Amino acid sequence: MPRAQLPLAIAFPRARDFSSFRVGDNAAAVAAVAAFAQRPEGVVLLLGASGTGKTHLLVASCQAHAAAGGASRYVAPASWAEDRTEALLSFADASLLALDGLEDLAGRRALEEAVFALFNAVRDRGGGVLVASREHPEALSDLLPDLRSRLLAGLRFRLQPLPEEERRALFRARTAEVGLRIEDAALEYLFRRYPRDLKRLMAFLERLEQESLARQRPATIALIRELLGSES
């Protein structure tokens, strides 16, 4: 049995496992990814806008595969510099490779070629590749053609954003989880400013939690307005 390895180059956020994922209209995709994490074979591509849970599912897959004794590796092209391409070769022992942010790879030829070589090495060893992208591979004109063809040959799922009611329920659950005191009126104020982008909403929650704790005060409209103002 291969030695379990947690993905490198990522600081795992809170609650990024399958049990904490709000499924919404994505039941088929989540079931397929969870099964893939247990027995990764071939290629699975997750498409969807920012905030639809792509990174959550990639991280959950890596953690589940590692917990089962597999070797999982997570690569986010946005965080990889061109001069680090050779380091990707050390990931060739993976039985599950998770590539997060295909759109950040397109057009960076040296990195694309290194990822493509890694992609092939993992597949040649019988492993699987899980890819997330905001854009369909065919829409990425600068993407390495050979890599595009490999991706198009795999399974594809398009993740749908959570309905408004479930986004609100998830946010309230997270505030309770971290012990953040937030007024109902403040929640409504915040929801009006992040109506669909769950990723930005959760990132703002982390910042709000830190500021609320540092100032020893609840999350009020005034505090939220101040933090939102500093973003612009």
C-alpha positions as CSV (number, residue, x, y, z in Angstrom):
1,M,0.0,0.0,0.0
2,P,1.4,3.4,-0.9
3,R,2.3,5.8,1.8
4,A,-0.5,8.3,2.5
5,Q,0.5,11.8,1.5
6,L,-1.4,15.0,2.1
7,P,-1.4,17.4,-0.8
8,L,1.5,19.9,-0.8
9,A,1.3,23.7,-1.5
10,I,-2.0,24.3,0.2
11,A,-3.1,25.3,3.6
12,F,-6.3,23.4,4.1
13,P,-9.2,25.7,4.9
14,R,-11.8,24.7,7.6
15,A,-14.5,22.2,6.7
16,R,-13.3,21.1,3.3
17,D,-14.5,17.5,3.4
18,F,-17.4,15.8,1.7
19,S,-19.7,15.8,4.7
20,S,-19.5,19.6,4.9
21,F,-20.2,20.2,1.2
22,R,-23.7,21.6,0.5
23,V,-24.9,19.5,-2.4
24,G,-27.7,21.6,-3.7
25,D,-28.3,20.7,-7.4
26,N,-24.9,18.9,-7.7
27,A,-25.8,15.4,-6.3
28,A,-24.5,13.6,-9.4
29,A,-21.2,15.5,-9.5
30,V,-20.5,15.1,-5.8
31,A,-21.3,11.3,-5.9
32,A,-19.0,10.9,-8.8
33,V,-16.1,12.8,-7.2
34,A,-16.5,11.0,-3.9
35,A,-16.3,7.7,-5.7
36,F,-13.3,8.9,-7.7
37,A,-11.5,9.8,-4.5
38,Q,-11.7,6.2,-3.4
39,R,-10.7,4.7,-6.7
40,P,-9.2,7.4,-9.0
41,E,-9.0,6.3,-12.6
42,G,-9.1,8.4,-15.7
43,V,-10.0,12.1,-15.7
44,V,-12.8,14.1,-14.1
45,L,-13.3,17.8,-15.0
46,L,-15.3,20.1,-12.7
47,L,-16.6,23.2,-14.4
48,G,-18.3,26.1,-12.7
49,A,-18.2,29.8,-11.7
50,S,-16.2,31.0,-8.7
51,G,-17.9,30.0,-5.5
52,T,-19.6,26.9,-6.7
53,G,-17.4,24.6,-4.6
54,K,-14.8,23.3,-7.0
55,T,-11.8,23.8,-4.7
56,H,-13.8,22.3,-1.8
57,L,-14.4,19.1,-3.7
58,L,-10.7,18.9,-4.9
59,V,-9.4,19.3,-1.3
60,A,-12.1,16.9,0.0
61,S,-11.0,14.3,-2.6
62,C,-7.3,14.7,-1.7
63,Q,-8.0,14.3,2.0
64,A,-10.3,11.3,1.5
65,H,-7.8,9.6,-0.8
66,A,-4.9,10.2,1.6
67,A,-7.0,8.9,4.5
68,A,-7.6,5.7,2.6
69,G,-3.8,5.2,2.1
70,G,-3.4,6.8,-1.3
71,A,-0.9,9.4,-2.5
72,S,-2.7,12.6,-3.3
73,R,-1.2,15.8,-4.8
74,Y,-2.8,19.2,-5.2
75,V,-1.6,21.7,-7.7
76,A,-2.9,25.2,-8.1
77,P,-1.3,26.8,-11.2
78,A,-1.9,30.3,-9.9
79,S,0.5,29.7,-7.1
80,W,3.3,28.1,-9.2
81,A,6.0,30.2,-10.7
82,E,7.6,29.2,-14.1
83,D,10.9,28.5,-12.4
84,R,9.4,25.8,-10.2
85,T,8.2,23.6,-13.0
86,E,10.8,20.9,-12.3
87,A,9.5,20.5,-8.8
88,L,6.3,19.1,-10.3
89,L,8.2,15.9,-11.3
90,S,8.3,14.9,-7.7
91,F,4.5,14.6,-7.7
92,A,4.6,11.8,-10.3
93,D,4.1,9.2,-7.5
94,A,0.5,10.4,-7.0
95,S,-2.4,8.1,-7.4
96,L,-4.7,11.1,-7.4
97,L,-3.7,14.4,-8.9
98,A,-5.9,17.4,-8.3
99,L,-5.4,20.4,-10.6
100,D,-7.2,23.5,-9.4
101,G,-7.7,26.5,-11.7
102,L,-7.1,25.3,-15.3
103,E,-7.7,28.8,-16.6
104,D,-4.6,30.0,-14.6
105,L,-2.5,27.4,-16.5
106,A,-3.5,28.4,-20.1
107,G,-0.8,30.2,-22.0
108,R,2.0,29.6,-19.5
109,R,3.7,27.1,-21.9
110,A,6.6,25.9,-19.7
111,L,4.2,25.2,-16.8
112,E,1.6,23.7,-19.1
113,E,4.2,21.3,-20.5
114,A,5.4,20.3,-17.0
115,V,1.8,19.7,-15.9
116,F,1.0,17.7,-19.0
117,A,4.1,15.5,-18.3
118,L,2.9,15.1,-14.7
119,F,-0.6,14.4,-16.0
120,N,0.7,11.6,-18.2
121,A,2.9,10.1,-15.5
122,V,0.0,9.8,-13.1
123,R,-2.2,8.3,-15.7
124,D,0.5,5.9,-16.9
125,R,0.8,4.6,-13.3
126,G,-2.9,3.9,-13.2
127,G,-3.9,7.0,-11.2
128,G,-6.6,9.6,-11.8
129,V,-6.6,13.3,-12.4
130,L,-9.3,15.6,-11.0
131,V,-9.4,19.1,-12.7
132,A,-11.3,22.2,-11.8
133,S,-11.9,25.1,-14.2
134,R,-14.1,28.2,-14.4
135,E,-13.8,27.9,-18.2
136,H,-14.5,25.0,-20.6
137,P,-11.3,23.7,-22.1
138,E,-12.5,24.6,-25.6
139,A,-12.9,28.2,-24.5
140,L,-9.2,28.4,-23.4
141,S,-7.6,29.1,-26.7
142,D,-4.1,29.3,-25.2
143,L,-4.4,25.9,-23.6
144,L,-1.9,23.2,-24.7
145,P,-3.8,21.3,-27.4
146,D,-2.7,17.9,-26.1
147,L,-3.8,18.7,-22.6
148,R,-7.1,19.9,-23.9
149,S,-7.8,16.7,-25.8
150,R,-7.0,14.6,-22.6
151,L,-9.4,16.7,-20.6
152,L,-12.2,16.5,-23.2
153,A,-11.9,12.7,-23.1
154,G,-12.8,12.5,-19.4
155,L,-16.0,12.9,-17.5
156,R,-17.3,16.5,-17.1
157,F,-19.6,18.0,-14.6
158,R,-20.8,21.6,-14.3
159,L,-21.4,22.7,-10.7
160,Q,-24.4,24.9,-10.0
161,P,-24.4,27.6,-7.4
162,L,-26.3,27.0,-4.2
163,P,-29.9,28.4,-4.1
164,E,-30.1,31.6,-2.0
165,E,-31.7,29.9,1.0
166,E,-28.9,27.3,1.2
167,R,-26.2,29.9,0.9
168,R,-27.7,31.8,3.8
169,A,-28.0,28.5,5.8
170,L,-24.4,27.7,5.1
171,F,-23.2,31.1,6.1
172,R,-25.2,31.0,9.4
173,A,-23.8,27.5,10.1
174,R,-20.2,28.8,9.6
175,T,-20.8,31.8,11.9
176,A,-22.1,29.4,14.6
177,E,-19.1,27.1,14.0
178,V,-16.6,29.8,14.7
179,G,-18.6,31.5,17.5
180,L,-19.1,34.7,15.6
181,R,-21.8,37.0,17.0
182,I,-23.6,38.6,14.2
183,E,-26.8,40.6,14.1
184,D,-29.6,39.5,11.8
185,A,-29.7,42.9,10.2
186,A,-26.0,42.7,9.6
187,L,-26.4,39.4,7.8
188,E,-29.0,40.8,5.5
189,Y,-26.8,43.8,4.8
190,L,-23.9,41.5,3.9
191,F,-26.1,39.1,1.8
192,R,-27.2,42.0,-0.4
193,R,-23.6,42.7,-1.3
194,Y,-22.6,39.1,-2.0
195,P,-25.8,37.7,-3.5
196,R,-24.2,34.7,-5.4
197,D,-20.5,34.6,-4.9
198,L,-20.1,32.1,-2.0
199,K,-16.3,32.0,-2.3
200,R,-16.0,35.8,-1.6
201,L,-18.7,35.6,1.1
202,M,-16.7,32.9,3.0
203,A,-13.5,34.8,2.6
204,F,-15.1,37.8,4.0
205,L,-16.4,35.8,6.9
206,E,-12.9,34.8,7.9
207,R,-11.8,38.5,7.8
208,L,-14.9,39.5,9.8
209,E,-14.2,36.8,12.4
210,Q,-10.7,38.1,12.8
211,E,-11.7,41.7,13.2
212,S,-14.6,40.9,15.5
213,L,-12.3,38.9,17.8
214,A,-9.5,41.6,17.7
215,R,-11.9,44.3,18.6
216,Q,-13.9,42.3,21.1
217,R,-17.2,43.3,19.5
218,P,-20.0,41.6,17.6
219,A,-20.2,41.8,13.8
220,T,-22.5,44.8,13.3
221,I,-23.5,46.6,10.1
222,A,-21.0,49.3,11.0
223,L,-18.1,46.9,11.2
224,I,-19.2,45.1,8.0
225,R,-19.5,48.5,6.2
226,E,-16.0,49.5,7.3
227,L,-14.5,46.2,6.1
228,L,-16.3,46.4,2.8
229,G,-15.2,49.9,2.3
230,S,-11.6,48.9,2.7
231,E,-12.0,46.3,-0.1
232,S,-12.7,49.0,-2.7
